Amino acid sequence: MTDYDRRGLDRKNRLYSIILAVVLLAGLVGYFICMLPSLYVSYRKEQNLQSVAQQHRTYVENGNYDGIKTGNPAACISIKIPYGGDTFSLASPSWSLEVTAETAEAKEAFAELGRLLQQYKSGDFPEESGGQQFFEELEAWFEQWKEPLKQFSLSLPVRIELELNGSVEYYGESSRMHLMSNEILVLEAGASSEDNIYTNYIAMEDLGDAMVFTYLPTVTPDMGEIRPVVLQSIPMLAAVILLAVLLFSQIYSRGILKPVYHELEQKNQALQEENKRQEIFMRASSHQLKTPLSAALLLLDGMINRVGRYQDTSLYLPRVKEQLLSMRKMVEDILSLNHCRENIELRDLQVMPLLEAKLAEYRVKIQDKGLQLSCTGEDGAIRADEYLMLQILDNLISNAVEYTPREHRIEIRASQAAVSIENYGVTISRDILPHVFDPFVSGNHEREIASHGLGLYITAYYAKQMGFSVQIENRENSVLAVLHFS
């Protein structure tokens, strides 16, 4: 991967990160503006409904509000109205009092209210409209006794006059009934203004001898109040989201894209090296092929024109064949090198059977030269391509057999980690040893067929394709070649 390609991917990554940040911000702001306010209002209503039921239940059980946290402690009131009697009980989180009727009119009003509640309790109202009729009767009771009750007064040092301001307009009035349990009924009545949503809750419960009411007024901010806050928060939200996305993008680039870059760079470098190797190799191959080809043509011309000693065709035709075989071997190796990368098939192989198969091909040569051969070791499985392994072993064994002097020995040792082949009585020239794996490098040893210098180059190349490595070194009076499997 070039620097230009890398910079292009980085730019695309940043662009996609910014687009992602914008989409996230738009979705988040849309959620805050459109859905969150209504969800908040619904949540607050549900919390208020549970709160009034809990407050009512605590007051009924304890007679006070101890240990209860109310949503609106200043306005929450519970009233206990007996079905018969002259005393009402009132309580809130901060105070409690009792109201006792002293006059005949007050006692009659209290008694009338008690009878009305008892009538509601007994179910005398029609089932379909019982709730509505009860409240109508309750409103009629209030209208009946409103004026007489105004005559009741307390001796205070000040005079208080109450005037209701009707400038605030309410809309969206609604009412609902909630049966919280078998004993508690909660009446919900609400209305909205331009700024807030007002909801009043009245919990009712029959105690057998009295009716208890708990009143809780609540105010829930309108959705319009939340939107300006959200809009004011957009710059901060945008900055946080953009920073988070860019940070994630950076981590993503380092954690995921960087290894991809590294892998692509390695593959690109390997491809460049392979192209360069093939170019150099083909040029060198062409040059190397010219030598045996020129020699073969020279011999043929001499025999065709019957020049001097070349008239002895029985002597020189085998030499022509030898040159042609050398060229064929070189061409086969070149073709094999060019196609091995596409045809590698790794599978589990046993090392010893491969060694024995290759040694069997050289038994006659080994016997002719009187070589002492030992092959020992443990059998182990390796993961490799069978064809490439056979070619590697063939080249190493061939070199050992060809270059070992007569009456000397060859030792082969195999394990699951490596195969070593050591041939005695010969060493590699110090000038050639550093270049033995270069193409067309060959020693000056006499051989029946001239070497074209590709054997060790092919061995190292095949080994690298399978993740192996080859090492060749001189010992005191021997050459050690080791094929490492890891």
N, C-alpha and C positions, 0 to 999 in steps of 0.2 A: 504494500500500500504506500503510495507516494504521500509527501507532505501536503500536497494540494488536496488529495482525496481525504486525508485526515482532517484538514481544516474544514472541508466541505461537510463532513459528518458532524464535526463540532458545531458548525453554524446551524445545521438542521436540528441538532439536539437542543440547542438553545432556543431556536424558533418554536419547536414543538413544546418546550417547557413553558414559554411565555403564553402560547395559545392555551395550554392546559391551565395555567394560572388564571387567565381571563375567563375561561369557561367555568372554573371552580368558583371564582368570585361572583360571576353572574348568577350561578345556581344558588350560592349561599345567600346573596342579597335578595334574590327572588324568594327564597325560602323564608328569610327574616321578614320581608315585607308582606308577602301574601299568606303564608301559612302559620308562621309563628304567633302572630297576634291572636288569631282565632283559637289556636291550640292553647295559648296562655289563658284566654278568657274561659274556655271550656274547663281547663284545669282548675282555675281559681273557683269557678262555680261548684265543681265537684268537691273541692277542698272545703268550701264554705258549707256545703250541704252536710258533709261528714262532721264538720266542726260543730254546727248547731245541734246535731243529733248527739254528739258526745257530751257537749255542755249540758244539754237537757237531761241526759241519762245520769250524769254526775250529780246534778242538782237534786234530781228525784231520789237518788240513793243516799246522798250525804246531807242534803239540805243546804249546801253551800257550793262555792266554786273552787275550793281548795285543790291545788294540784292540777288545775285545768288552764291551759293557755288558749285564750280566745282570740279570734281574729280581730274583733273590735271591742275591747274590754270596756270602753267608756259607754257604749250603747247597748250592750247585751243585757237583757232583763228577763227574768223568769217570774211568772205570776202564778200563785196557787189560789184557785177560786173554789171554795167548798160548795157542794150542792145545797147545803143548808147551813146557815150561820151568818154572822155579821162581820167576820174578820177575813180580809184578804192578806196574803203574804207576798211580798215583792223582794227580789234579791238581784244583785249584779256582782261582778267580780270585786267591786270596791265598796259596796254598801248593801244593806238589807233593811227592810222596814215592814211594819204591819199596819194595815188600814182597817180601822174598826168603825162601823156605822153607829152613830150616836142618836141620830134623829129618826123619826118614823119614816120619813120619805127615803132616807138613805138605806134604812133596813129593808124597805119594800123594794127599792131598786136592786139591792144585793140579792134578795130572795127571788126576784123576777129573773135575774141573770142566772142564778143557780138552777131554777126550773128550766130555763132555756137550754142550758148545758146538759141537764139530766135528760131532757127530751131528745137532744141530739145523740146522747149516749145510748138511749134505749132504742134508737132507730125508728122513731116515729115519722121522720121525714121520708118521702119517696126515695127509693134506691137510685133511680136514674138521675135525679136532680137534688139529692139530699144535701150535698155539700153546698151547692149554690143557694138553696132555700135557707140553710142554716145561717149563712153569712147575711142573707137578706134580713132574716129575723134579728140577727145580731145588730145589724145597722139600724133596724127599726127601734130596737131597745135603746140604742145610743141616742137616737133622735128624740125618743120619748123622755128620757131622763137627762138630756143635755142641759136644759134650762134649770130644772130643780138643782142639779149638781153644781151649777154655776153659783148658787146661793151659798154653797159651803165655802168657808174662808178660814184662813189662818191669820192669827195676829202677828203681822210682820212690821218692822219699822220702815219698810219701803213699800211702794206700790209698783206692781209689775203689770205692764200691758203688752200683750202679744199680738203682733200683726203679721200675717202671712204675706210673703212677697210672691206674687204670681208672675214675675218677669222671666223666670226660667221655664222654658218649654220642654215638655217631656213627650216622648213618642215611643213606639214599639212596646207598649205595655203588654205584659204576658203574665200568666199564672199557671202553676203546675202543682200537683200533689204527689208526694213521695211517701211510700209506706216503707219506713226504715226497718221496722220489725213488727211483730204482732201487736205491740203496745204503742209504738211511736209513729205518729203521722206528721209529716212536715209539709207545710204550705209554703210555696215559693211564689213570690210576686215581684216582678221586675219592670223597670222602665229605663229608658236611655235618654240622655241629654246630648248636647253637642260634644261634651268633653268626657263624660263618664257613663258607666253602666251601673245602675243602682238596683240592688236585689235585696228584698226583705224575706227573711225566713222566720216562720212561726212553727215551732214544734209543739205538738199537742199529745197529752197522754192522760188516760183515765186511771186514777188511783183507787177507785171504788167509792170514796167519800168526797173526792174533789177532782177537779180538772186542773192540770198544770200546763201553763203556756210558757214557752221560752222564745223570746224575740231577739233576732240578730240582724241588724241592718249592715250591709256591706257595700263597698264601692270598688268597682273594678275599672282600671284605666281603659279608655277606649283605644281601639287599634290605631287611631290617628296619632295618639301620643307616643306610640312605640316607633312608628315609621321615622319621624325626625331623628330619633336616637340612632336608628339603624343607618340612616343616610349620613349622619355625622361620623359614624364609625367606618364608612366605606374606605377612606384613605388608609386608616390603620389596618383594616381587614385586607386591603389590596397589598399593602407592604408585607404583612405577615404571610399571606398566601404566596406571593411572588418569592419571598425569601425562602419559604419552605420548599416550594417547587424547584427553585434553582439549587438549593442545597441537596434535595433529593436527586436532581439531575446530575450534580457533581458526583455524588456518591454512586449513582447509577453508572456514570461514565467511568469512574475509577474501578468500580467493582465488576462491571459487566463488559462495557465497551472496551476498556483498556486491555483485558485479556483477549478480546476479539481482535483488537488492533495488533496485539503482540503475535497472536496466532497467524493473522493475515500477513504480517511482516515476515514471520518465519517462512510461511509458504511462498511468499513473493521472493524472498531471498533464496530459498531452495530452488525455485523455478528459474531465477536468474543464473544461479550456479549451474543448474542442469543445462540450460541453454548454452552457457559459456563452455561447459564441459563437452557438450555435443559438437559445438563448432570447432573447438580445438581438436577433439578426438577425430572428427571427420577429416579435418585437414591433415592430421598426422597419419590417419589411416590411408588416405590417398597417397601420401608420400611413401608409406611403408609398402603399399601394394605395388608401387612402381619397381621396387628392387627385385622381387621374385619374378614379376612379369617381364622385366627387361632381361633377366638372366634366362628365363625360359625361351624368350624370343631369340636371344643370341644363340642358345644351343640349337634351336630348331633351324635357324638360318644356316648355321654351320653344317648341320646334317643334310639339309636340303641341297646346299651348294657343294657338299662333299669336300669341305675345306679341311685339309690336314687330318688331325686325329679325330675330328668330328665325324669322319666317315664310319667310325665304329658305333653304329646306332645302338647295338646291344649294350654298350657301356653308357652312353649319354641319354638315351631315352628314359631310363629310370631316374636320372637326375632332373629331367624335365617334369616327370611325374611328381618328384619330390617338391619342386617349386610350385606346381599346381595345387598339390595337397596343402602346402603351407598357405597359399592364397585362399583356398576354400575354407580352411580352418579359421583364418582371420575374418573372412566374410561372415561365416556362421557366428563367430563371437560378436561381431559388430551388430548383426541382426538380433542376436539374443539380448544384447545390452539395450537396444532401442525398444524392445517389446516386453522386457521383464517387468517393468513398472505397472503395466496395465493388466498383467496376468498373475500377479502374486496371490496365492491362496494359502493363508496361514492355517495350520491345523496341528494337532498333537502328533509328534513323531518320536520313535525310539531311535536313539543314536547308534547303538551297536549294530542293528541290522543294516543301517546305511553304510557303516564302515566296512562290514563284512562283504556287502555287495560290491563295493568299489575295490577292495583288496583282491577279490576273486578275479577281477579283470587284469590285475598286474601279477598274478602268481607266476606265469611263465617268464616274464621279464625279471622278476625277483630271483627265480631259480637260475636263469641264465647268468646273472651277475653274481650268484653265490651270496646273496645278501641274507643276513640274519634278521628276521622280522618277529617282533613281539607286539601283541595288541591286548591290552588289559584294561580293566576299569569296570565300573558299575553301569548298568543300563539305566537310563533315565529318560523321561519324556520331556521334549522341548516343543515349543510352538514355532513352527517354521514352515516355509514352502519346500516341498519335497524336491522339486526340480532344482531350485537354487542351492539347497543343501548338498545334493549330489554333485553339482558343478563345483562348489567350493571344495568339498572333500576330494574330488577328482584332481583339481589343480594342485592342492597341497600334497596329496600322495604322489602324483605324477612328478612334481619337482623333487620330492624326496628320493624316489626310485631313480630318476634320471641323473641326478647330481651326486648321489652317493657312490663313492668308488667301490670297486669289486671287493668282495670278501669283508665288507663292513656291515654295520647293523643299523636298523631303523626301529625306534621305539614309539609306539602309539599308546596314549593313555586317554581314556574317556571318562567323563563324569557328567552329572547333570548341569554343571556350571561351565564346562569347557572341554575342548578336545585339543590335545597337544601332540604334535608329530615332530620327533627329533631324529635327524639323520647325522651319523657320525662320519668322520674322516674328511670333512670339507667345511669351509667357512665362506661367507660372502665378502667380497672386496669392500673395504671401508669406504671407498668412493661411491660404490653402488648402493650399499645398505640403506642410506637415508632416502633413496629414490626407488626402492623395490616395488612400491605400489603405484608408481607413475606408469602411464601407458608406454609400451615399446621399449622398456628398459630390460635388458637381458645381460647375463654374465657371459664370460668368454669361455665357459666350459664346453668341451667337445660333446656334441650330442649327435645321434644318428639323424635326427631331423632338426634343422635349425629352429630355434625358438623365435617367435615374433614378439615376445615381451608383453603379452596381454594377460597371461595367466593370473598373476598376483593382482593386477589392476582389476580384473573381473572378480576375483575372490573378494577383495576389499569392497568393491561396489555392491556385489550381491549381499554381503554381510550387512552393510549399512542399510540396505533396503528392508531388512528384517529386524533391525535394531541390534545387530551383533557387531563385534569388532574383531579385527585380526591383528596379531602382533608377531613380528619376526625379529629375532636377535641372534647374534653369534654367541656361542659358548666357547669353551677352551678349544675343543676340536670337534665342534658340531654346530648345526643350525637348528634352532628351536622355533617352530611355528605354532602359535596358539590361537584357536578360534574361541573367543569368549561369547557366551550366550546372554550375558547381561552387562 
